């Protein structure tokens, strides 16, 4: 959650010119793919920060672990 919030802050163009994505990724210690995924999620959620940085709800519940021994 914190990582996604930091990515959003680094990509925020409302504060001025944004560094190149390679520079942002290196500074934050994330991949370019992470930047792309967070930016896409921000767009998909209608620029909703809470929905972007929060966890997605699962479509299905997790598979319960069972004793396989």
Buried (B, 14 or more C-beta within 10 A) or exposed (E): EEEBBBBBEBBEEEEEEEEEBEEBBEEBEBEEEBBEBBBEBBEEBEEEBEBBBBEEEEEEEEEEEEEEE
